[in-house]
C-alpha cells in the first residue's frame, strides 16, 4: 500500500495566470455564480420556452443531453463556451460576452 503524498510536496509557486484562474473558479463557486450564470440560465430557459421547445428538443439540437440542459437552466455546472455557442445557434440567438473594467 502506498502512503499518501503531502498535498503540496514538490509543487512550484503558482503563476499569475494560475492565481487568476483560481480566483475565477472561487467566484464561480460562490456568490458571483448566482449573478453571471444565473443570467445565462434564465435567458436560455426563457428563450427555449418562448420557442415552445422542450429541454430534450434543445439538447438534441445542441448535441448534448436533456440532463445537461436542465443542469444549465438550474444554474448548476457552468457550460463550456462551445456548448453555449451551440445553444445560442439552436435558440436562434447571438452569444455576446462583454468584458467591462472594474469601477473602483
Steps between C-alpha positions, in 0.01 A plus 500: 500500500633843405510776757320822399727778383501841663248732334752753374822300496718596206260757355625825358347831611190591302542725200283811453276327244447205732411737784257686274333176393477388859333829599257463208413146611438628852274777369309248290459272801372782721273802470602618155373177354147594596531819297698403191391142436155572637451757225607251235277229648199734507551617142542147364190379683289803400598476134449122487150531651412794272590282201278219634798268527556231764832447673533173312442669163760766580744234614459311172568815298805581711638146508479456874264341750175623649661475845782734389244759386308459828825547696580817304149640554526432875825695510697185571834425343592777254505386136804528276507788252463267201185356658365851556568581136305192387214591738490854363486364144222254589302783662560731201697746714838668506729424794652820628775519760612832633806591703440811707775662709442504876377830640698553817 
